[in-house]
């Protein structure tokens, strides 16, 4: 795989593609490391604990409705973690790698200086509530416009997983009640519902998790009575 230029990244936050407001992002995934060294050992020993993750981003201030300032200021007072997907190669192609998390806005800074554009910086803490955590995955449904009833092309994970799935839905444009499902299959022929996101007649985002077996193949099913909607789905095998 060729190297990727930093300008390609897409950052999806709930129901907004915030990429146009940002020019830098740092994604950090770590794990607690507790020492278990005992007498007689010749070197320190450790055991891994909880997975942790943070996302730091910076860019430029915009106070319009649906822009970066009202979004980030609103998330500061919201106790519900936001669905966050950082797609390093962009969100327009299924299979592209992505960070798939839910996260809290813990810091929002606005910096103004004479002779320079007003800047913003954001700190977000990944939340592991609901058997979630900090996971790297893929774009499962590319960010594009979908008609009334669509099944996306399946992604092949090469093997099943016994540990569940984490997934984000980002609806950036919509006016009619839309139901989005993630389905899985053992053979890319017969499909079973795995995750059903909450039906939505507007824009928004949702983070959901499963436990147990996730079959080898995944696809997204989009269904609505009429109209079109723009959305993306990201997912990570745990």
TAJOWO-V885551 format. One record per backbone hydrogen bond with DSSP energy under -0.5 kcal/mol. NH is the residue of the N-H (numbers start at 1). CO is the residue of the C=O. If there is no record, write none. Layout:
nh:co
NH:CO
NH:CO
//
This chain:
nh:co
8:5
9:6
10:87
12:10
12:85
13:16
14:83
16:13
18:11
18:16
19:11
20:17
21:18
22:18
22:19
23:58
24:58
26:56
28:26
28:54
30:52
32:50
34:47
36:45
37:45
41:38
47:34
49:32
52:30
54:28
55:124
56:26
57:122
58:24
59:120
60:21
61:118
67:64
69:62
71:67
72:68
73:69
74:70
75:71
76:72
77:73
77:74
78:75
79:77
82:103
84:82
84:101
85:12
86:99
87:10
87:85
88:86
88:97
89:97
90:87
95:139
96:93
98:137
99:86
100:98
100:135
101:84
101:99
103:82
104:125
106:104
106:123
107:123
109:121
111:119
116:113
119:111
120:59
121:109
122:57
123:107
124:55
125:104
126:53
126:124
127:102
131:128
132:128
135:100
135:133
137:98
138:235
139:96
140:138
140:233
141:233
143:91
144:142
144:231
146:229
150:222
152:220
155:218
157:155
157:216
161:214
164:212
166:236
167:208
168:234
169:206
170:232
171:204
172:170
172:230
173:230
178:200
179:223
181:221
182:195
183:181
183:219
184:192
185:217
192:184
194:182
195:182
197:180
197:195
200:178
204:171
206:169
208:167
210:165
214:161
217:185
218:155
219:183
221:181
222:150
222:220
223:179
224:148
225:177
229:146
230:173
231:144
231:229
232:170
233:141
234:168
235:138
236:166
238:164
//
